[in-house]
Amino acid sequence: MLISRVQRGFTLVETIVSSVILCGTVIALASLSTRSLTTTQLNRQYEVARSLADRQLHLVDFVGVDKFAEKRRVEGVFDEMTPQYRWEIVTEQQDIDNLFLVKVTVSWVDRGRMYNVSVDTMLDGLGMVAASSESEQVSLDF
């Protein structure tokens, strides 16, 4: 007589193989998630650095590039930020009358690695404060 075996459930080998595949997938997803969070944090730091560089450019334009050109290189630290961002402004007078090349660099260290963002622009020798005081004088003369 031939007795038929009815197989129910999974064998031990099938269970182990499926467990290994599942563990590998979970580890890959966790690694991808961690990498994604790290990249998001770094992008946020770049966004803050660009904003700080823009803020410094507005300061140079408001005060007048002449004040910064006297020193040619000015640097400082944004104390209110974490990680600590450093800034540097370098000015260079161009051959064209009263035109300056202004370079603002914002740098920071995160996890032992140095990052920086640089912005270059050309500004004339009259800042907003000087221009507004001159326009007031001109308007009074008329």
Secondary structure, 3 states (H helix, E strand, C coil): CCCCCCCCCCCHHHHHHHHHHHHHHHHHHHHHHHHHHHHHHHHHHHHHHHHHHHHHHHHHHHHCHHHHHCCCEEEEEECCCCCCEEEEEEEEECCCCCEEEEEEEEEEEECCEEEEEEEEEEEECCCHHHHHHHHHHHHHHC
